[in-house]
Amino acid sequence: MGIFGRRKRNLADGGHDGAGPQVHDPEGDPASEVDADAGDRPAEGPYDISEAPDDGVPRMDLGSLRVPVPNGSQVQVEMDQSSGTVRAVHVVTAQGQVTVTAYAAPRSGGLWSEVSGELAEQLRSDGARVALGRGEWGLELSAIVGEVALRFIGVDGPRWMLRGVIAGPQSEASRAPDVLRAIMRGTIVDRGQAPMPVRTPLQITLPEAIASHIKSRQAPAQQGPSQGR
């Protein structure tokens, strides 16, 4: 079940009031709390590439994702050292570290409902305090792990699912979800047409400037051992 209507709506029309989700019993069944009609959901982003707006918003092009980067934030790249591939790209804000990831999903949608249940179970098994609530796209997960507050949000799109998380100090927990929602709302997803197994992460490619910077930093480390022989 997708959330994407064909109609577009400006933010000034009241698409999002900025209110956080209403958290209920973390051990309760979220199904009855979060199952909403598509008409209750906002018509702005996240966007499929086929409906990407020409809105002039600067976005970081990661191949499968175009992600807006708020003013004053920093970008961090997490690499897989064994394969040399990009594991994740993080946007570090004053409220916490934001990570947005897209996955292949079935045409019927509903992947976030499955994934969120598994995620909540895993977090609880790791000792986290988990709460389920409602946000502008439906179910949201809140978790406390030590001194860190986490908020997970998922959006079912056409043959893709977008998942976002922000991790930050508990002192910023009330403001952090709006930062995550704003980034997800402006994100564009380009799944491509190739068939992929459900839950396969969409490939991330770095902008040339970032890739060159990482390569220049890796070069001295790679040359060091050979010079010492």
C-alpha positions in Angstrom: 0.0 0.0 0.0 1.7 3.2 -1.1 1.3 6.7 0.2 1.9 8.6 -2.9 -1.0 10.6 -4.3 -0.7 12.2 -7.7 -1.8 15.6 -6.3 0.9 17.9 -5.0 0.4 20.3 -2.1 2.5 23.2 -0.9 3.9 23.2 2.7 2.0 26.4 3.2 -1.2 24.5 2.8 -0.7 22.8 6.1 0.9 19.6 5.0 2.8 19.1 8.3 2.1 20.8 11.6 5.4 19.9 13.2 3.9 17.9 16.0 5.7 14.8 17.1 4.1 11.3 17.3 1.9 10.4 20.2 3.7 7.6 22.0 1.7 4.8 23.5 2.5 1.6 25.4 5.7 0.2 23.9 4.5 -3.4 24.5 1.2 -2.8 22.8 0.1 -3.9 19.3 0.8 -1.0 16.9 -1.4 -2.2 14.1 -4.6 -0.6 15.4 -2.8 2.6 16.2 -1.0 3.3 13.0 -3.1 1.9 10.2 -4.3 5.1 8.5 -5.8 5.9 5.1 -3.5 7.3 2.4 -5.7 10.4 2.3 -4.5 11.3 5.9 -0.9 11.5 4.8 1.0 14.4 3.2 1.4 14.7 -0.5 4.9 16.2 -0.5 8.0 14.0 -0.3 9.8 11.7 -0.1 9.5 11.5 -3.8 10.0 8.8 -6.4 12.3 9.9 -9.2 9.4 9.9 -11.6 7.7 12.7 -9.6 10.8 14.6 -8.4 10.0 18.3 -8.0 11.9 21.1 -9.7 12.0 23.0 -6.5 15.5 24.3 -6.5 16.4 22.5 -3.2 20.1 21.6 -3.1 20.4 17.8 -2.6 23.4 15.5 -2.2 23.4 13.0 -5.2 24.0 9.5 -3.9 22.9 7.7 -7.0 19.8 6.0 -5.6 19.1 8.9 -3.3 19.1 12.7 -3.5 19.2 13.9 0.1 18.9 17.5 1.2 21.6 18.6 3.6 20.6 21.2 6.2 22.7 24.4 6.6 25.3 23.9 9.3 25.4 20.1 9.1 28.3 17.9 8.1 28.4 14.8 5.9 30.2 11.6 7.1 30.8 8.6 4.9 31.1 5.1 6.4 33.1 2.7 4.3 33.3 -1.1 4.3 37.1 -1.5 4.6 37.1 -5.1 3.3 35.2 -4.3 0.0 35.9 -0.6 -0.3 32.2 0.1 -0.9 30.1 2.7 0.8 28.2 1.3 3.8 26.3 4.5 4.7 26.3 8.3 4.4 25.4 10.2 7.5 24.2 13.8 7.9 25.4 15.1 11.2 23.2 17.9 12.6 23.1 19.7 16.0 20.2 17.4 17.0 21.9 14.1 16.0 23.2 12.0 13.2 20.8 11.2 10.4 21.0 8.2 8.2 18.6 7.6 5.3 18.6 4.3 3.5 16.4 3.0 0.6 15.5 -0.7 0.0 13.8 -2.6 -2.8 10.2 -3.4 -1.8 7.2 -5.3 -3.2 4.7 -3.5 -5.4 2.1 -4.1 -2.8 4.0 -2.0 -0.3 3.8 -2.6 3.5 7.4 -3.4 4.0 7.9 -0.9 6.7 5.2 -2.6 8.8 7.2 -5.8 8.7 10.6 -4.2 9.2 9.5 -2.0 12.1 8.2 -5.0 14.0 11.5 -6.8 13.6 13.4 -3.7 14.5 11.4 -3.1 17.7 12.0 -6.7 18.7 15.7 -6.5 18.1 16.1 -3.2 20.0 14.2 -4.7 23.0 16.4 -7.8 22.9 19.4 -5.5 23.1 18.1 -3.9 26.2 16.6 -0.7 24.7 13.5 1.0 25.9 11.2 1.1 22.8 8.0 3.1 22.2 5.7 3.1 19.2 3.9 6.2 18.0 2.3 7.9 15.0 4.0 10.4 12.7 3.0 11.9 9.4 3.8 8.7 7.5 2.4 6.3 10.1 4.4 4.2 12.5 7.5 5.6 14.1 9.8 3.9 16.6 11.5 5.7 19.5 14.3 4.0 21.5 16.6 4.8 24.3 20.0 3.1 24.3 22.1 4.2 27.2 22.5 8.0 26.8 21.4 8.0 23.1 17.9 8.7 21.9 16.9 7.1 18.5 14.0 7.8 16.2 13.2 5.5 13.3 10.8 6.5 10.5 9.8 4.4 7.4 8.0 5.3 4.2 6.6 2.8 1.7 7.0 4.1 -1.9 6.5 2.5 -5.3 8.7 -0.6 -5.2 11.0 1.0 -2.6 11.0 1.6 1.2 12.8 4.6 2.7 14.0 4.2 6.3 15.5 7.1 8.3 17.0 7.2 11.7 18.4 10.0 13.9 20.6 9.2 16.8 21.5 11.9 19.3 21.6 13.0 23.0 18.4 12.6 25.0 18.5 16.4 25.6 17.7 16.8 21.9 15.1 14.0 21.7 12.1 16.4 21.4 13.6 18.3 18.4 15.4 15.5 16.6 12.4 13.8 14.9 11.5 17.0 13.1 15.0 17.2 11.7 14.7 13.7 10.4 11.2 14.2 9.0 12.4 17.4 7.1 15.3 15.5 5.5 13.1 12.5 4.5 10.4 14.8 3.2 12.9 16.4 0.8 14.5 13.1 -0.3 14.2 11.7 -3.8 14.5 8.0 -4.4 15.7 6.5 -7.7 15.2 2.7 -7.5 15.9 2.0 -11.1 14.1 -0.6 -13.2 16.3 -3.7 -12.5 14.6 -6.5 -10.6 15.9 -6.9 -7.0 15.1 -9.1 -4.1 12.9 -7.4 -1.5 14.9 -5.7 1.2 18.0 -5.3 -0.9 19.6 -1.9 -0.1 19.7 0.4 -3.1 23.3 1.1 -4.1 24.9 4.3 -2.9 27.4 6.2 -5.1 29.3 9.2 -3.8 29.5 12.6 -5.5 32.9 13.0 -7.3 34.1 15.7 -4.8 33.5 13.4 -1.8 34.9 10.3 -3.5 38.1 12.2 -4.5 38.5 13.5 -0.9 38.2 10.0 0.5 40.6 8.7 -2.0 43.2 11.4 -1.3 43.0 10.5 2.5 43.3 6.8 1.8 46.4 7.1 -0.4 49.0 8.0 2.3 47.7 5.2 4.5 48.1 2.7 1.6 51.6 4.0 0.8 52.9 4.0 4.4 53.5 0.2 4.8 55.3 -0.2 1.4 57.7 2.7 2.2 58.7 1.0 5.4 59.8 -2.3 3.8 
